[in-house]
């Protein structure tokens, strides 16, 4: 399908840095000649829609289902803007991140968002593909105004002066057809790889669960545990509340990071798969020394809009000299010298303990797991030497699984990069797909549900500037 694609026969300079050279027969127009801004209000009974970074326009209900997030939109829906199928809508504050798309749905969006309606004969989903490329995101960033990145705004009058291509309508449809087929294949590949990762993780979790609840001796004598999340455990182990395994338990700082602070501040997004990643920029210039992380400190997420992330624990493998701290919705657990932090890290993330802890979280606008309550939960504790043996054994058993997971994740990332490059090359005319698209069959509807990540639940409470 991709093989044999070639450039067009003849090109011209577009005059737009983000587009480069384009096919000679494509028109070049400012967006004001292609779209009209529309502000159709007073439709409060229409379905609420949201604009997401990774998928464009979706039903708000799809963002809220399976999440503790509530509908944060204003009760007065009369001010909300109506979006018709084939309209383009974007979030002014996040257009430069890709929060933009063509709607296949009818509904209403935040009054702070912008709705553009095609004024020419076109296939609007060509522009859905064009405007969701990194090329356009960079152009949107160039035209966005604000003191800092979290204040950048792509106003309608600036969107209208951006220059875009206008291929012939039948060619737009050929491009959309080709990309629909390509994306269907790529999505299938990624789904299969993610399923494989899920199976590998299940194997890994089973290894860890067996080790931290039974130890390494298959013939060990067991006794009832007396704790709700575990039926029995080795008879020579003790059951100790988490708080007694710790020398301290601290909430993080509530101060807001600055762009130039020298003390890096970890947030929820810095805890991934049980590990802590350190941001490369932003932080605070001063902070109590007691809030600096030390090697092997643990961090658990006490509050999050996504209940599936609450209670997850990461381990900090850096040093105090790096001057790293953490935000207030994280809790630092410093393990006493009598216990192995790597072992406790495994226990707290295990498939038996973590769901138990999560079930005690309180759900309001955010899911919250109180640290005092968390510290009262008991875990089965082997002698220190056995803790270290468990850590060593699990590390060895997990090595091949971790390598396979990393390799598969890399395959997914490469395929996503390939999709991005392919889309950009096609929608800017670097590759001619007209002949290839004409040979493709019609697609049946793809009924596979797509997951929506927590960072896509955009705030609907913004107010309109004008």
Beta strands, then each sheet from edge to edge (+ up, - down):
strand 1: 11-13
strand 2: 21-23
strand 3: 27-30
strand 4: 35-37
strand 5: 49-52
strand 6: 56-59
strand 7: 81-83
strand 8: 88-90
strand 9: 100-102
strand 10: 107-109
strand 11: 114-118
strand 12: 163-166
strand 13: 222-227
strand 14: 230-234
strand 15: 238-241
strand 16: 246-251
strand 17: 264-266
strand 18: 271-272
strand 19: 275-276
strand 20: 298-301
strand 21: 303-304
strand 22: 313-315
strand 23: 324-326
strand 24: 330-335
strand 25: 362-363
strand 26: 367-368
strand 27: 378-381
sheet 1: 1+ 2-
sheet 2: 3+ 12-
sheet 3: 4+ 11- 8+ 9-
sheet 4: 5+ 6-
sheet 5: 7+ 10-
sheet 6: 13+ 14-
sheet 7: 15+ 27-
sheet 8: 16+ 24- 20+ 22-
sheet 9: 17+ 23+
sheet 10: 18+ 19-
sheet 11: 21+ 26- 25+
end
